[in-house]
């Protein structure tokens, strides 16, 4: 038994370390390279700065970024290959035109909650850009903003009121799009040029499937209503950490078998995990069910009251006497 346990531990450690080793061999490292900072604000250049540290470019300050033309950003010539992650902090109000276009190694961008405009072709030809977080104050996504980016899933906040032509052209890895508008946003058909919409799941607010199902462009998606942000987040976390979840469970079961004295503690931990997962999945469903039942009861009561009132029934006469 002890021999089996030792072998299991060694195999698990090897399995955990091997992917990290392979990853370190395949990805370039920029640690130790001198930090670079550029002043990129408009109209005052010093109001917004971009700092490239290792492989992360952080944009911070107060106000707007400059707009550029293709290949004219200060990092394009000597530093664009280094940029793997872009973070736009609170206080910055826009992403400039062509700001990160051609950053071919860029894989992740977080757009802050003070940004209102994502500029024209801001991320054009970022062929590895798979993780995109759009802040909840963005109102306008300009033409070609994410042309040829590769997100598999995307959430567009309901603050967005304008999506210009070709904004998501050739985002051909997209399989899930989530929107929160009660009424579908009016967009041109070329917003998603090169994307097979018939294979993309569109998550829409509860009860709005029929509205999106008749709206131009949106009706071409696979429409799923009843989107729950917490449930989708939980599912995405589980998917991204499936290996860790399996290995962690294996360790807990192994400890349960080997050390009888700590079995109550392990059972408590497993119970808490089950309760948390159940709460994430079940509670939103229960809330939605209760809301639906209350709506149905209210409608039934209203209809009954209206019938009695119109027909001059006892309920109507009683109301007249009391009031």
C-alpha angles and dihedrals in degrees: 000000000000090000091053090050092050092049091048092052092049093049092049093049091048090049091051097046099043097067091048091050092049091046092052090051095049100043124066117239123218100182113136095026113130116268116249128205130189131188106230107159127128131249088355107042094203094055092080127034134187117210123191111202116175101316100334124092113201120193114200140160138076123298138007133342121231122261119238141189123236113300095003101104113115092243098045100091104040109013112030093096090058095057111100098151134031123197119187108196130214112281096044109108105194146015108235125237111276088358096148101010112144096018089141096184097046108123105163137036131179113194112202127238095251095059112107101172133041105201132235111290089348091157101020115155095008089144095180098045102123104146114063124170114186115200120240095245097058110124103168131040105189130215117301092357095148099020110164095359116144112223115153091199132022138181119206110197120229089243088079111101101165132042111178130210119299092003091144100021114156094006082143097161091066114122102154130038124179124199130175104197114126088214120034116260114245109245137161120254092244093066088090100032111161093021118114097226092185087070097045120093112223114204110205133177120283113283096010100097093104091052094052090042091067099036119106114259094000092068089065092068128083096259120215120178130198095056111188115195095200093050093047090049091050091050092049091050091050092048093049093046101035093122093050090047093052094045093046091051090048091053092049092051090046092051089047090056098043102041113043092178094066096043093106090055092049091049090052091051092048090047092052091050091051092048093049093049091045092049093051092050104033105036096062089048091050092048091051090049093050091049091049091049092049091050091050092049091049091050093048092049091047092051093047092048091048092050093050092046095049093045092048092242127170092271091058093048091048089053091051092051093048094047 
